[in-house]
Amino acid sequence: MATPARTWTARVVRDARTRTLAFSLLFFAVVYANAAGYRSTYPSAADRAKVVAAFAGNKAALMFYGIGHNLVTVDGYVVWRAGGIMAVFAGLFGIFAAARPMRGDEEAGRTELVLAGALTRSAFLAATLAGILVTVVVLWLAVALGAIAGGLAARGDPTALAPVARRT
């Protein structure tokens, strides 16, 4: 049965479908390209160790991507490299995802119309946040599919986030 809250949630998801699809493709491509590219460019552990040594003192890489953990594995590299890039894009997605249903609808006068009906303010907010959550889950699925398509294990590597001994 379609309740007003479910209807509003569906509207939020429907309005975000183009943006969600675009960001999903971007997230999929970033994870897939990093995983497949690192694996094919540096196939052996010795090759990867050279890359890690080259990044060890690179201040620019540290500034853009943060401290890398277990970069000798493909999982660790993808977490470091794709995670750094996608953090920026995820922030942008969050701004875009929240601005239209929360502020844009208020400016257009749709919020007052909806609140004049069967939805309370708290139900309206909950339905809007539920719609945004659905779009975030779609992005999460795109990242997971990109990782699997890039050859990473579906369960992940528990050592990918383990700290690496740093030179001082």
KEBA-951182 format. One record per residue (C-alpha): x, y, z. Coordinates in pm, 1 decimal. Layout:
BEGIN
+----------+----------+----------+
!        X !        Y !        Z !
+----------+----------+----------+
!        X !        Y !        Z !
...
+----------+----------+----------+
This chain:
BEGIN
+----------+----------+----------+
!        X !        Y !        Z !
+----------+----------+----------+
!      0.0 !      0.0 !      0.0 !
!    138.0 !    339.5 !    -98.3 !
!    158.9 !    565.4 !    202.7 !
!    239.2 !    935.7 !    164.9 !
!    586.4 !    877.0 !    310.0 !
!    661.7 !    595.0 !     64.8 !
!    531.7 !    804.6 !   -222.0 !
!    758.4 !   1093.0 !   -123.0 !
!   1057.7 !    856.0 !    -84.8 !
!    991.1 !    719.6 !   -433.0 !
!    974.6 !   1074.1 !   -567.6 !
!   1311.6 !   1161.6 !   -412.6 !
!   1468.0 !    849.0 !   -566.0 !
!   1304.1 !    916.6 !   -902.4 !
!   1428.6 !   1276.6 !   -907.8 !
!   1782.8 !   1158.7 !   -830.2 !
!   1797.5 !    878.3 !  -1086.7 !
!   2013.2 !   1058.6 !  -1344.6 !
!   2257.5 !   1193.3 !  -1086.8 !
!   2273.5 !    856.7 !   -911.3 !
!   2336.8 !    672.8 !  -1237.9 !
!   2613.9 !    915.7 !  -1336.2 !
!   2789.6 !    892.9 !  -1000.6 !
!   2742.6 !    514.3 !   -992.3 !
!   2915.6 !    480.7 !  -1327.0 !
!   3192.2 !    709.4 !  -1205.1 !
!   3241.7 !    512.2 !   -882.3 !
!   3235.9 !    180.9 !  -1070.9 !
!   3490.4 !    307.7 !  -1323.1 !
!   3727.9 !    449.5 !  -1060.5 !
!   3737.4 !    128.3 !   -857.2 !
!   3756.4 !    -98.8 !  -1161.2 !
!   4028.5 !    106.6 !  -1333.4 !
!   4243.4 !    124.2 !  -1020.1 !
!   4213.9 !   -247.9 !   -947.7 !
!   4262.3 !   -371.9 !  -1302.8 !
!   4528.0 !   -113.7 !  -1385.2 !
!   4741.7 !   -178.0 !  -1077.5 !
!   4719.7 !   -553.5 !  -1124.4 !
!   4817.9 !   -542.1 !  -1492.9 !
!   5083.7 !   -270.2 !  -1462.5 !
!   5254.3 !   -421.0 !  -1158.4 !
!   5190.4 !   -796.8 !  -1176.9 !
!   5453.5 !   -911.6 !   -925.5 !
!   5510.9 !   -830.8 !   -561.5 !
!   5857.9 !   -698.5 !   -648.6 !
!   5709.9 !   -449.4 !   -897.1 !
!   5458.5 !   -335.6 !   -639.0 !
!   5728.8 !   -296.5 !   -374.7 !
!   5911.0 !    -54.0 !   -608.3 !
!   5595.6 !    152.1 !   -648.0 !
!   5540.4 !    159.9 !   -272.5 !
!   5899.6 !    274.9 !   -221.6 !
!   5848.5 !    551.6 !   -477.3 !
!   5536.0 !    674.7 !   -297.5 !
!   5692.8 !    654.2 !     49.4 !
!   5840.1 !   1003.1 !     43.3 !
!   5595.7 !   1168.8 !   -193.7 !
!   5431.6 !   1458.8 !     -9.3 !
!   5181.9 !   1528.3 !   -288.0 !
!   5049.0 !   1170.9 !   -280.7 !
!   5022.7 !   1193.0 !     97.1 !
!   4830.0 !   1519.4 !     70.5 !
!   4584.5 !   1396.6 !   -194.9 !
!   4533.8 !   1036.4 !    -89.0 !
!   4641.8 !   1011.5 !    272.7 !
!   4862.5 !    746.9 !    426.9 !
!   4861.3 !    425.2 !    227.5 !
!   4829.0 !     94.4 !    407.4 !
!   4946.7 !   -235.5 !    259.6 !
!   5002.3 !    -90.7 !    -86.9 !
!   5180.0 !   -408.3 !   -198.4 !
!   4839.5 !   -573.4 !   -236.4 !
!   4587.5 !   -470.4 !   -498.6 !
!   4320.5 !   -434.1 !   -228.3 !
!   4535.0 !   -197.8 !    -23.3 !
!   4622.6 !     10.2 !   -327.2 !
!   4259.9 !     40.7 !   -437.8 !
!   4145.6 !    138.9 !    -88.0 !
!   4414.5 !    406.9 !    -80.3 !
!   4390.9 !    541.8 !   -433.2 !
!   4022.2 !    504.9 !   -516.5 !
!   3920.2 !    588.7 !   -160.9 !
!   4104.0 !    918.9 !   -177.0 !
!   3945.0 !   1019.3 !   -505.9 !
!   3597.6 !    893.8 !   -420.8 !
!   3591.9 !   1078.2 !    -89.1 !
!   3577.9 !   1403.0 !   -286.0 !
!   3312.8 !   1272.5 !   -525.7 !
!   3107.3 !   1126.6 !   -239.5 !
!   3104.6 !   1467.9 !    -73.9 !
!   2982.6 !   1627.6 !   -395.3 !
!   2718.5 !   1359.5 !   -435.9 !
!   2600.0 !   1421.5 !    -79.8 !
!   2560.9 !   1792.0 !   -146.6 !
!   2371.2 !   1731.0 !   -469.6 !
!   2161.6 !   1451.6 !   -319.7 !
!   2045.6 !   1659.1 !    -24.7 !
!   2007.4 !   2000.5 !   -187.4 !
!   1724.6 !   1922.8 !   -428.1 !
!   1484.4 !   1726.9 !   -207.2 !
!   1546.6 !   1935.0 !    102.7 !
!   1617.1 !   2289.3 !     -6.6 !
!   1511.5 !   2290.2 !   -371.9 !
!   1162.6 !   2161.5 !   -301.4 !
!   1124.1 !   2415.8 !    -24.9 !
!   1220.4 !   2700.0 !   -259.9 !
!    981.4 !   2572.4 !   -527.8 !
!    694.7 !   2553.4 !   -278.0 !
!    645.6 !   2178.1 !   -302.5 !
!    736.5 !   2119.6 !     61.0 !
!    449.7 !   2333.1 !    186.6 !
!    207.3 !   2150.0 !    -39.9 !
!    324.2 !   1812.1 !     85.1 !
!    318.5 !   1921.0 !    448.9 !
!    -32.6 !   2060.2 !    407.2 !
!   -146.9 !   1706.2 !    328.8 !
!    -93.0 !   1381.8 !    514.8 !
!    279.7 !   1414.5 !    598.2 !
!    412.4 !   1569.0 !    914.9 !
!    748.1 !   1746.8 !    919.0 !
!    921.2 !   1452.3 !   1082.6 !
!    767.3 !   1202.1 !    838.4 !
!    866.5 !   1429.5 !    549.5 !
!   1225.6 !   1444.5 !    674.0 !
!   1236.8 !   1068.4 !    733.8 !
!   1099.3 !    996.6 !    385.3 !
!   1348.0 !   1237.1 !    227.0 !
!   1639.7 !   1081.1 !    413.5 !
!   1517.4 !    733.8 !    317.7 !
!   1520.5 !    837.3 !    -48.6 !
!   1874.1 !    972.6 !    -14.9 !
!   1977.1 !    649.4 !    158.9 !
!   1847.2 !    447.2 !   -136.3 !
!   2070.8 !    646.5 !   -371.6 !
!   2370.4 !    595.2 !   -141.2 !
!   2307.3 !    218.8 !   -139.5 !
!   2310.9 !    225.2 !   -520.5 !
!   2652.6 !    395.3 !   -507.1 !
!   2775.7 !    135.1 !   -260.7 !
!   2663.4 !   -140.4 !   -497.6 !
!   2846.6 !     29.4 !   -784.8 !
!   3167.5 !     33.5 !   -578.9 !
!   3122.7 !   -333.7 !   -486.2 !
!   3057.1 !   -433.6 !   -847.9 !
!   3357.3 !   -230.3 !   -963.8 !
!   3578.0 !   -408.2 !   -710.6 !
!   3451.6 !   -751.2 !   -814.4 !
!   3486.1 !   -667.0 !  -1185.2 !
!   3840.1 !   -544.4 !  -1114.4 !
!   3931.4 !   -882.8 !   -971.6 !
!   3916.1 !   -806.4 !   -601.2 !
!   3774.0 !  -1064.4 !   -364.0 !
!   3409.0 !  -1009.8 !   -277.7 !
!   3482.9 !  -1049.5 !     92.6 !
!   3772.7 !   -800.5 !     78.7 !
!   4121.5 !   -820.1 !    222.7 !
!   4131.9 !   -761.0 !    599.8 !
!   4494.0 !   -646.8 !    572.4 !
!   4411.9 !   -371.8 !    320.0 !
!   4371.2 !   -121.1 !    603.0 !
!   4652.4 !   -257.2 !    818.8 !
!   4921.5 !      4.8 !    881.2 !
!   5254.4 !    -45.0 !    707.7 !
!   5575.0 !     20.4 !    896.7 !
!   5689.6 !    369.3 !    798.1 !
!   6040.2 !    497.1 !    763.4 !
!   6124.7 !    789.8 !    985.9 !
+----------+----------+----------+
